[in-house]
């Protein structure tokens, strides 16, 4: 490990690093603010400059992008994003952190301060965002709300074209899982309604302060059109929820409550071209969409 110098040189990618937060700066800033990371808000602050640069590169954002960042915390990732994109809209639930972030950017990267908008709110309550509208979601998401936040924002922010999030490794694996995988489930199917989803790498726990008990993973999503179906998204998701609520049961049995009876479930499944003896873990999002559509028409 090299010793940090007062003025850092560009790294091998040509990035200037002097404005980024390292371990000492993160802890100093937290101490000055009286901030102690809380489990309630899932706060684990990134203290490694290489990690935030890696996230920005994996996000593949550029000068035309407007980034939505959820949970910016003390600003480690924000400071890495600002030089690369047109604008960053940061959503932070903690009022102390939300109030400090503009000051941190103004101090460490004053020439980039006008590229930042901070909203002090809960990301799960976001319904409308100020202009410019975001094209990409890039975030280190709190473990306890990662999936709901991603799904909520994909549903409510139609301008989002790409997503790159750092989440608990287990969550990353579930989001990116394919049908037939042991970890394939509700998050996998629902994320696939909106986007092509893939894993984008593993992150060790020591890049955080405080260090969590698990490793993290990067997940990349590229939005695409949902399956063509006569059913609404809500109707399709109701089938998904029912299928995985009793994932070891056959679909005929698991969907009996949703359809009204085992016979009605079997009728919808056969009409959709799905074997009633199959289990939900082998179906893709288009299969669930067909099932939902046939119940709509029955």
N, C-alpha and C positions, 0 to 999 in steps of 0.2 A: 504494500500500500504506500503510495507516495504522500509526502507531506504537502498540505495545501499551501500555496503561495498567495500573497496579497493580491497579485494580479495574475490571473490564470491565462494561459494561452489557448487558442482554439484547439479542439480535439481533432481526431482524425477525420471527422465529418465536417470540419470547418465551423463548428459551433463555438461561439464565445460563451464561457461558462461563469464569468465573474459575477453575473447577476443572480445565479442560482443559489438555492439554499442547501448548505451542507449540514451535517449532524450538529455542529456547534451552533450554527445560526438558528436552526430549528429549536433547539433546547433554550437558547438565549431568548428568542422571541416568545416562546411559550411561558417562560419564567416571568418575563416582563409583563405579560398579559394576565398572569395568574391562571393560565390555562392548564388543566390537568385532563388528559384524554379520558373520555368517558365511554364505558361499555354501552350505555343507553343509546348513544348516537353512533356507536360503532367506530370510534375515532382511533385510527392508527396512522400516524403521520409518516410520509415517506421522507427519509433522511439521506437518500443516496442519489447523487446527481446523475449517475449513469442510468439508473432505473427510469427516471422521468424522461431522459432523452430517448431511451429505448421505447417507452410508451408512445412518445410523439412520432417516432419513426414508424412504429407498427401501425399507428393510426392512419398513416399516409395522407395527412392533411397538408394543405398548401396555402398560398397567399390569397386564394379566392374563398377559402373556407371560413365559416363562422362556427365556432365551437361552443357547444353547451357543456359545461363542466359541472358535475354534481359533487358536492362535498369537497370543495377546494382546500379546506382546512387552513393551514398557515401559508399556503401558496406555492408549494414546491412544484407541482405540476403546472400550475397557472403560469409561473415564470418561464417554464420551458416551452409552453404553448405560444405565448404572446409573440415572440419574434417570428414564428413560422406561419401565422394565420392572420386573417383580416380582422377578426374580433373574437373575444371570449366573453360569453355570458356565464357567470358563475353563480350557482344556486347553493346557498349555505344556510343551514337551519340554525346554527349557533350564532346568536347576535354579536357576541364578542369577536368571533372570527370574521363574520361578515363585515363588521365595522373596520377591522384592521386591514383586510386584504387590499383595498385601494391604497392605503398608506404604505404598505409593504412594497407594492408595485411602484408607487411614486418615488420611493426611496431608492430601490434597487435597480429599477429600469424606467426612469422618468420619461424617456422618449417613447415608451410603450403604454403609458398610463391611459391614453385616450382610446386604446383598443379594448378596455375592460369595462364591463357592466356587472355589478354585483347585486343579486336579489337575495334578501334575507327571508327565506321561506322554506317550507317542506317540499321537496321535489315531488312527493306523492300528491301534492295539492296543486301543482303547476297545471294550469289550463290554458294560459295564454302567455306568450313571451313578447318582450319588446323587440322592435326591429333593431338591427338586422336579424332576420329569422335564421336559426341555426341549421347548418348542413351536416354537422357531425356531433355525436356525443362522445366525449373522451373523458374518462373519469376513473379515479380510484374509489370504488363504491364501498360503503359500509357493508360488512358481511351480512348483517341481519335484515337488510332491505334491498339487496342487490337485484334479485329477480323482479319483485314488484316495481321497482323504480325503472328498470329497463323496459318492461312491458308497458308500463303506464306512459312513458315518454314516447315510445314507438307508436302508441295508440293516439296520443294527443298532440304530437308535434310532427305533422306530415312532411315537413321539409327535411327532416333528418334522413340523410342518404346512407350514412355509415355510422357504425358504433365500434368503439374500441374501449373495453372496460377491464379493469383489474378487479378480480373478485376472489373469494376463497376458492382454492383449487378444486374442491369437490363441486362447488357451484359451476365453475368453468367447465368441468367435465360433463356435468348434466346438461348445461346449455348447448354444448357442442355435440352431444351424443347422437348417434344415428339409430334408427329402428333396429331392434334386436340386441342392443347393448344392455348390459345389466343396469346401467345408470340412466338409461333413456326413460323419460317420464314427462310429466306435465310441463315443466319449464322448456324441455327440448321441443315439444310439439308447438307450444304457443310462440316461442321465439321464431320457429320456422314458418309460422303464419306470415310474419312480417319480412323475414330476411333469410339469406343464406348465412349460416353460422359456422364458424370454424375456430378451433383453438389457435392461439398465436404465441404460445410459449409459457414457461413456468417462471415464477418469481419466488426467490427464497424469502424466508421470514425476517432475516436480519437487515433488510433494507428499510424496516419500519421502526418507529418509536411510538409506543412500546412495541416490542416484537410480539406478534400474535403466536398462538400455539400451532398454527398450521401454515403451510405454504399458500401462495396465491397463484392464480393463472390469468393469462390474458385471453380475452374472447373478442373476436372480430365479427361484425355483422355487416352485410351489404344488403340494403333494402331491395326487395323485389315485390312484384304484384302478388297478392294472396291468391290461393287457388280459386278458380272459377266455380262458383257454387250459388245455388238459389237460397242458401241459408246465410244468416248474418254471422258476423264474427262471434257474437255472444252465444248464438245457437251452437256453433261449432265447438266453442270452448266448453259449453255445458256437456257435450258428448265426451270431450277429453277428460274433464274432471270426473265424470261418472266412470269412465273406463279404467282410470288409474286409482280410483278410490278403493277398488278391490282388485288390484292388478294381477293377483294369482288366479282369479276366476276367469272363465271363458267370457267373451263379449256378450254372449246371449244372456248369461247370468248377471254380469256386471252392469249391463245397460237395461235390465228389466225395470228398474225404478224409473229411469229416464224415459223409457218408451211406454210405460204403463203396465207391461206384463212381459214375461219371457217370450211369449209368442209374437208380440208386437216388436220386440227387439230383434228377434230372428228375421221377421219380415223385412224390417228396415235394413238389416245387415245383408240379407240375400239380394235385395233390390240394389244395394250399393256395390255388389260384387265382392263382399267380404265374408269369409268363412265364419259362421257363428261360433265355431269351436276355437277360433283364434283368440289370442289375448291382445290387449291394447298395445303392449310393448313392441309388437311387430308391425304396427301400422304407421304410415306417414301422415303428414297433415292433410294431404289430398284425400286420403281414405276417410279420415274423420269428417272432412267437409262433405263427402258424398253421403255418408251415413246421416249427418244432420239434415241434408237436403231431402233425403227420402222420408224422414220423419215429418218434415214440413209439408210434404205433398200427401202424406197418408191421412 
